Amino acid sequence: MITVAEYMTASPLTVGDDQPLTRAHELMREHRIRHLPVLHGGKLVGVVSMGDLHLLETLGKFDLEKATISEAMTADPYVVAPNAPLSEVAATMADHKYSTAIVARGSKVVGIFTTTDALRALTRS
């Protein structure tokens, strides 16, 4: 059985929910990524994506310097264990149109699995 751990990005960058949206934007640009798990006191509380940030920018209602990540993140993200079967994770992501799954061992974020990782897995099958 192929697991999500085999294709996830291990030890992903994370951000705090109280940080400004500009910090998430900086990290995404600098590291060329599109998703960041969001933590509060070390506990996963959400995920923020480049799409979330672009949406807020186009609405023009938020001051990105003052708004916090908690205002833009998706709460209760899709979370899976590292040993979750890749086929089940990919099927759930497709069924629900999720662009990412946060991989956690207990309450600790150990990875992130995105649609890009799923495509990479597909090319290696």
N, CA and C atoms as a LAMMPS dump frame, in Angstrom:
ITEM: TIMESTEP
0
ITEM: NUMBER OF ATOMS
375
ITEM: BOX BOUNDS ff ff ff
-5.0000000000000000e+02 5.0000000000000000e+02
-5.0000000000000000e+02 5.0000000000000000e+02
-5.0000000000000000e+02 5.0000000000000000e+02
ITEM: ATOMS id mol type element x y z
1 1 1 N 0.844 -1.184 0
2 1 2 C 0 0 0
3 1 3 C 0.89 1.248 0
4 2 1 N 0.594 2.135 -0.898
5 2 2 C 1.323 3.405 -0.967
6 2 3 C 0.65 4.387 -0.004
7 3 1 N 1.455 5.038 0.825
8 3 2 C 0.909 5.982 1.807
9 3 3 C 1.184 7.417 1.395
10 4 1 N 0.439 8.317 1.987
11 4 2 C 0.602 9.737 1.705
12 4 3 C 1.994 10.217 2.132
13 5 1 N 2.591 9.582 3.127
14 5 2 C 3.921 9.976 3.603
15 5 3 C 4.982 9.849 2.519
16 6 1 N 4.763 8.941 1.572
17 6 2 C 5.745 8.724 0.512
18 6 3 C 5.804 9.891 -0.474
19 7 1 N 4.769 10.706 -0.542
20 7 2 C 4.715 11.802 -1.517
21 7 3 C 4.485 13.173 -0.904
22 8 1 N 4.268 13.235 0.397
23 8 2 C 4.032 14.527 1.052
24 8 3 C 5.321 15.355 1.076
25 9 1 N 5.15 16.635 1.313
26 9 2 C 6.271 17.514 1.605
27 9 3 C 6.43 17.483 3.113
28 10 1 N 7.561 16.952 3.571
29 10 2 C 7.788 16.818 5.015
30 10 3 C 8.185 18.15 5.633
31 11 1 N 7.879 18.292 6.905
32 11 2 C 8.256 19.477 7.693
33 11 3 C 7.918 20.782 6.972
34 12 1 N 6.646 21.003 6.65
35 12 2 C 6.291 22.212 5.909
36 12 3 C 6.459 23.475 6.761
37 13 1 N 6.639 24.582 6.075
38 13 2 C 6.621 25.866 6.763
39 13 3 C 5.235 26.069 7.343
40 14 1 N 5.15 26.742 8.474
41 14 2 C 3.866 27.049 9.09
42 14 3 C 3.855 28.526 9.475
43 15 1 N 2.664 29.037 9.763
44 15 2 C 2.524 30.411 10.241
45 15 3 C 1.581 30.425 11.436
46 16 1 N 1.724 31.447 12.25
47 16 2 C 0.818 31.637 13.375
48 16 3 C -0.43 32.368 12.932
49 17 1 N -1.548 32.045 13.549
50 17 2 C -2.812 32.662 13.145
51 17 3 C -2.883 34.152 13.442
52 18 1 N -2.005 34.634 14.323
53 18 2 C -2.03 36.058 14.67
54 18 3 C -1.057 36.893 13.843
55 19 1 N -0.323 36.257 12.939
56 19 2 C 0.616 36.996 12.102
57 19 3 C -0.133 37.738 10.997
58 20 1 N 0.466 38.826 10.484
59 20 2 C -0.201 39.57 9.411
60 20 3 C -0.231 38.77 8.106
61 21 1 N -1.226 39.038 7.289
62 21 2 C -1.342 38.357 6.008
63 21 3 C -0.105 38.571 5.144
64 22 1 N 0.546 39.707 5.314
65 22 2 C 1.743 39.969 4.532
66 22 3 C 2.828 38.931 4.819
67 23 1 N 2.884 38.409 6.034
68 23 2 C 3.878 37.389 6.373
69 23 3 C 3.635 36.109 5.581
70 24 1 N 2.386 35.699 5.48
71 24 2 C 2.057 34.507 4.694
72 24 3 C 2.436 34.73 3.232
73 25 1 N 2.124 35.892 2.734
74 25 2 C 2.439 36.218 1.343
75 25 3 C 3.948 36.167 1.104
76 26 1 N 4.716 36.74 2.024
77 26 2 C 6.185 36.728 1.913
78 26 3 C 6.718 35.304 1.877
79 27 1 N 6.254 34.468 2.799
80 27 2 C 6.726 33.082 2.86
81 27 3 C 6.387 32.315 1.586
82 28 1 N 5.185 32.515 1.09
83 28 2 C 4.763 31.805 -0.116
84 28 3 C 5.597 32.22 -1.323
85 29 1 N 5.811 33.511 -1.468
86 29 2 C 6.629 33.985 -2.596
87 29 3 C 8.069 33.505 -2.473
88 30 1 N 8.64 33.678 -1.295
89 30 2 C 10.045 33.337 -1.076
90 30 3 C 10.322 31.851 -1.298
91 31 1 N 9.407 31.003 -0.86
92 31 2 C 9.626 29.557 -0.935
93 31 3 C 8.867 28.886 -2.081
94 32 1 N 8.171 29.702 -2.873
95 32 2 C 7.437 29.21 -4.05
96 32 3 C 6.472 28.081 -3.676
97 33 1 N 5.634 28.388 -2.673
98 33 2 C 4.617 27.439 -2.217
99 33 3 C 3.256 28.12 -2.26
100 34 1 N 2.198 27.322 -2.186
101 34 2 C 0.846 27.877 -2.276
102 34 3 C -0.011 27.642 -1.045
103 35 1 N 0.493 26.878 -0.047
104 35 2 C -0.296 26.566 1.147
105 35 3 C 0.583 26.602 2.378
106 36 1 N 0.011 27.093 3.469
107 36 2 C 0.707 27.108 4.754
108 36 3 C -0.236 26.617 5.852
109 37 1 N 0.155 25.588 6.585
110 37 2 C -0.623 25.223 7.766
111 37 3 C -0.562 26.378 8.774
112 38 1 N -1.667 26.627 9.445
113 38 2 C -1.763 27.728 10.403
114 38 3 C -1.865 27.146 11.808
115 39 1 N -1.001 27.653 12.692
116 39 2 C -0.95 27.163 14.064
117 39 3 C -1.361 28.238 15.052
118 40 1 N -1.893 27.794 16.176
119 40 2 C -2.169 28.666 17.319
120 40 3 C -1.629 27.93 18.535
121 41 1 N -0.613 28.482 19.158
122 41 2 C 0.001 27.817 20.306
123 41 3 C 0.541 26.449 19.958
124 42 1 N 1.031 26.273 18.731
125 42 2 C 1.578 24.995 18.304
126 42 3 C 0.543 24 17.812
127 43 1 N -0.74 24.358 17.886
128 43 2 C -1.823 23.461 17.472
129 43 3 C -2.379 23.908 16.121
130 44 1 N -2.614 22.949 15.237
131 44 2 C -3.173 23.24 13.916
132 44 3 C -4.586 23.802 14.053
133 45 1 N -4.82 24.967 13.442
134 45 2 C -6.151 25.568 13.48
135 45 3 C -6.691 25.882 12.082
136 46 1 N -5.839 25.744 11.057
137 46 2 C -6.308 26.05 9.72
138 46 3 C -5.218 25.919 8.685
139 47 1 N -5.557 26.346 7.483
140 47 2 C -4.611 26.403 6.376
141 47 3 C -4.927 27.663 5.584
142 48 1 N -3.893 28.331 5.113
143 48 2 C -4.084 29.514 4.282
144 48 3 C -3.409 29.245 2.942
145 49 1 N -4.072 29.649 1.878
146 49 2 C -3.541 29.394 0.541
147 49 3 C -3.31 30.704 -0.197
148 50 1 N -2.532 30.603 -1.244
149 50 2 C -2.302 31.766 -2.092
150 50 3 C -3.637 32.242 -2.662
151 51 1 N -4.517 31.312 -2.967
152 51 2 C -5.845 31.675 -3.467
153 51 3 C -6.629 32.494 -2.46
154 52 1 N -6.532 32.134 -1.174
155 52 2 C -7.199 32.909 -0.12
156 52 3 C -6.693 34.347 -0.122
157 53 1 N -5.374 34.49 -0.236
158 53 2 C -4.77 35.827 -0.2
159 53 3 C -5.163 36.642 -1.423
160 54 1 N -5.156 36.004 -2.589
161 54 2 C -5.546 36.719 -3.811
162 54 3 C -7.001 37.17 -3.748
163 55 1 N -7.863 36.335 -3.194
164 55 2 C -9.269 36.698 -3.064
165 55 3 C -9.426 37.953 -2.202
166 56 1 N -8.744 37.978 -1.068
167 56 2 C -8.835 39.14 -0.189
168 56 3 C -8.268 40.395 -0.847
169 57 1 N -7.197 40.23 -1.603
170 57 2 C -6.609 41.382 -2.3
171 57 3 C -7.585 41.948 -3.325
172 58 1 N -8.27 41.067 -4.048
173 58 2 C -9.182 41.551 -5.08
174 58 3 C -10.446 42.17 -4.487
175 59 1 N -10.847 41.703 -3.3
176 59 2 C -12.012 42.308 -2.651
177 59 3 C -11.715 43.726 -2.198
178 60 1 N -10.452 43.973 -1.846
179 60 2 C -10.042 45.305 -1.435
180 60 3 C -10.585 45.765 -0.101
181 61 1 N -11.166 44.863 0.67
182 61 2 C -11.759 45.239 1.952
183 61 3 C -10.796 45.07 3.116
184 62 1 N -9.652 44.452 2.862
185 62 2 C -8.71 44.163 3.932
186 62 3 C -7.424 44.946 3.74
187 63 1 N -6.914 45.451 4.831
188 63 2 C -5.584 46.038 4.844
189 63 3 C -4.645 44.884 5.16
190 64 1 N -3.9 44.435 4.175
191 64 2 C -3.069 43.247 4.344
192 64 3 C -1.98 43.435 5.393
193 65 1 N -1.661 44.666 5.709
194 65 2 C -0.669 44.938 6.754
195 65 3 C -1.272 44.726 8.149
196 66 1 N -2.569 44.96 8.276
197 66 2 C -3.227 44.885 9.581
198 66 3 C -4.036 43.609 9.787
199 67 1 N -4.544 43.05 8.7
200 67 2 C -5.36 41.834 8.809
201 67 3 C -4.472 40.654 9.192
202 68 1 N -5.021 39.765 9.982
203 68 2 C -4.248 38.595 10.417
204 68 3 C -4.61 37.365 9.591
205 69 1 N -3.758 36.394 9.669
206 69 2 C -3.956 35.152 8.934
207 69 3 C -5.259 34.477 9.35
208 70 1 N -5.642 34.619 10.61
209 70 2 C -6.891 33.993 11.069
210 70 3 C -8.102 34.516 10.306
211 71 1 N -8 35.71 9.737
212 71 2 C -9.108 36.277 8.975
213 71 3 C -9.205 35.709 7.567
214 72 1 N -8.144 35.065 7.105
215 72 2 C -8.124 34.562 5.734
216 72 3 C -8.087 33.044 5.64
217 73 1 N -7.694 32.388 6.711
218 73 2 C -7.472 30.945 6.659
219 73 3 C -8.775 30.159 6.559
220 74 1 N -8.624 28.935 6.125
221 74 2 C -9.713 27.976 6.161
222 74 3 C -9.554 27.189 7.456
223 75 1 N -10.537 27.307 8.325
224 75 2 C -10.492 26.576 9.603
225 75 3 C -10.831 25.107 9.346
226 76 1 N -10.413 24.25 10.237
227 76 2 C -10.696 22.817 10.158
228 76 3 C -10.288 22.21 8.814
229 77 1 N -9.004 22.281 8.481
230 77 2 C -8.562 21.719 7.205
231 77 3 C -8.642 20.2 7.196
232 78 1 N -8.524 19.634 6.027
233 78 2 C -8.503 18.177 5.864
234 78 3 C -7.173 17.676 6.418
235 79 1 N -7.241 16.796 7.418
236 79 2 C -6.05 16.279 8.093
237 79 3 C -6.03 14.764 7.97
238 80 1 N -4.84 14.231 7.652
239 80 2 C -4.672 12.79 7.525
240 80 3 C -3.422 12.359 8.281
241 81 1 N -3.342 11.087 8.59
242 81 2 C -2.155 10.503 9.221
243 81 3 C -1.134 10.159 8.134
244 82 1 N 0.143 10.112 8.487
245 82 2 C 1.165 9.779 7.49
246 82 3 C 0.959 8.414 6.826
247 83 1 N 0.338 7.482 7.542
248 83 2 C 0.134 6.148 6.978
249 83 3 C -1.194 6.012 6.226
250 84 1 N -1.876 7.122 5.994
251 84 2 C -3.141 7.068 5.243
252 84 3 C -2.855 6.621 3.808
253 85 1 N -3.693 5.747 3.264
254 85 2 C -3.487 5.29 1.886
255 85 3 C -3.595 6.464 0.899
256 86 1 N -2.599 6.564 0.042
257 86 2 C -2.56 7.65 -0.934
258 86 3 C -3.836 7.685 -1.778
259 87 1 N -4.325 6.534 -2.189
260 87 2 C -5.513 6.495 -3.042
261 87 3 C -6.737 7.067 -2.332
262 88 1 N -6.866 6.789 -1.039
263 88 2 C -8.013 7.318 -0.288
264 88 3 C -7.905 8.831 -0.099
265 89 1 N -6.703 9.312 0.201
266 89 2 C -6.492 10.747 0.382
267 89 3 C -6.78 11.479 -0.927
268 90 1 N -6.254 10.962 -2.027
269 90 2 C -6.477 11.598 -3.33
270 90 3 C -7.956 11.584 -3.702
271 91 1 N -8.633 10.479 -3.427
272 91 2 C -10.066 10.393 -3.738
273 91 3 C -10.864 11.401 -2.92
274 92 1 N -10.55 11.529 -1.636
275 92 2 C -11.25 12.499 -0.786
276 92 3 C -10.986 13.926 -1.265
277 93 1 N -9.731 14.205 -1.612
278 93 2 C -9.4 15.538 -2.106
279 93 3 C -10.181 15.847 -3.38
280 94 1 N -10.266 14.884 -4.282
281 94 2 C -11.008 15.087 -5.534
282 94 3 C -12.502 15.255 -5.269
283 95 1 N -13.062 14.398 -4.42
284 95 2 C -14.499 14.452 -4.128
285 95 3 C -14.921 15.776 -3.507
286 96 1 N -14.065 16.328 -2.645
287 96 2 C -14.412 17.558 -1.924
288 96 3 C -13.752 18.812 -2.493
289 97 1 N -12.973 18.605 -3.565
290 97 2 C -12.245 19.708 -4.203
291 97 3 C -11.271 20.394 -3.253
292 98 1 N -10.635 19.591 -2.391
293 98 2 C -9.593 20.094 -1.503
294 98 3 C -8.299 20.208 -2.305
295 99 1 N -7.566 21.274 -2.107
296 99 2 C -6.288 21.415 -2.803
297 99 3 C -5.116 20.95 -1.946
298 100 1 N -5.401 20.633 -0.69
299 100 2 C -4.329 20.202 0.205
300 100 3 C -4.87 19.35 1.343
301 101 1 N -3.992 18.507 1.838
302 101 2 C -4.263 17.738 3.057
303 101 3 C -3.093 17.991 3.997
304 102 1 N -3.389 18.29 5.227
305 102 2 C -2.348 18.459 6.229
306 102 3 C -2.069 17.078 6.813
307 103 1 N -0.805 16.714 6.867
308 103 2 C -0.419 15.407 7.388
309 103 3 C 0.064 15.609 8.819
310 104 1 N -0.576 14.909 9.754
311 104 2 C -0.247 15.096 11.172
312 104 3 C -0.107 13.752 11.866
313 105 1 N 0.786 13.747 12.821
314 105 2 C 0.955 12.595 13.709
315 105 3 C 0.487 13.094 15.067
316 106 1 N -0.7 12.67 15.47
317 106 2 C -1.304 13.232 16.68
318 106 3 C -1.628 14.694 16.406
319 107 1 N -1.133 15.587 17.252
320 107 2 C -1.396 17.016 17.049
321 107 3 C -0.238 17.729 16.359
322 108 1 N 0.797 16.98 15.952
323 108 2 C 1.979 17.58 15.334
324 108 3 C 1.906 17.493 13.808
325 109 1 N 2.012 18.655 13.157
326 109 2 C 2.041 18.702 11.695
327 109 3 C 3.395 18.156 11.24
328 110 1 N 3.349 17.117 10.417
329 110 2 C 4.596 16.51 9.925
330 110 3 C 4.759 16.646 8.42
331 111 1 N 3.695 17.076 7.747
332 111 2 C 3.784 17.219 6.301
333 111 3 C 2.569 17.89 5.718
334 112 1 N 2.664 18.104 4.415
335 112 2 C 1.542 18.657 3.655
336 112 3 C 1.513 17.912 2.322
337 113 1 N 0.319 17.583 1.873
338 113 2 C 0.138 16.865 0.62
339 113 3 C -0.797 17.704 -0.234
340 114 1 N -0.292 18.164 -1.368
341 114 2 C -1.063 19.054 -2.232
342 114 3 C -1.409 18.366 -3.549
343 115 1 N -2.183 19.035 -4.353
344 115 2 C -2.506 18.495 -5.675
345 115 3 C -1.243 18.313 -6.508
346 116 1 N -0.26 19.169 -6.309
347 116 2 C 1.022 19.002 -7.015
348 116 3 C 1.688 17.693 -6.597
349 117 1 N 1.654 17.384 -5.315
350 117 2 C 2.214 16.114 -4.835
351 117 3 C 1.44 14.933 -5.424
352 118 1 N 0.124 15.08 -5.549
353 118 2 C -0.697 14.012 -6.124
354 118 3 C -0.337 13.773 -7.59
355 119 1 N -0.1 14.856 -8.313
356 119 2 C 0.308 14.704 -9.72
357 119 3 C 1.684 14.066 -9.82
358 120 1 N 2.56 14.423 -8.917
359 120 2 C 3.894 13.81 -8.875
360 120 3 C 3.763 12.295 -8.63
361 121 1 N 2.883 11.926 -7.716
362 121 2 C 2.657 10.505 -7.425
363 121 3 C 2.102 9.789 -8.657
364 122 1 N 1.226 10.444 -9.358
365 122 2 C 0.626 9.85 -10.549
366 122 3 C 1.676 9.571 -11.622
367 123 1 N 2.617 10.476 -11.772
368 123 2 C 3.648 10.284 -12.799
369 123 3 C 4.639 9.189 -12.437
370 124 1 N 4.72 8.828 -11.167
371 124 2 C 5.659 7.787 -10.725
372 124 3 C 5 6.427 -10.586
373 125 1 N 3.708 6.376 -10.822
374 125 2 C 2.973 5.093 -10.691
375 125 3 C 3.201 4.21 -11.885
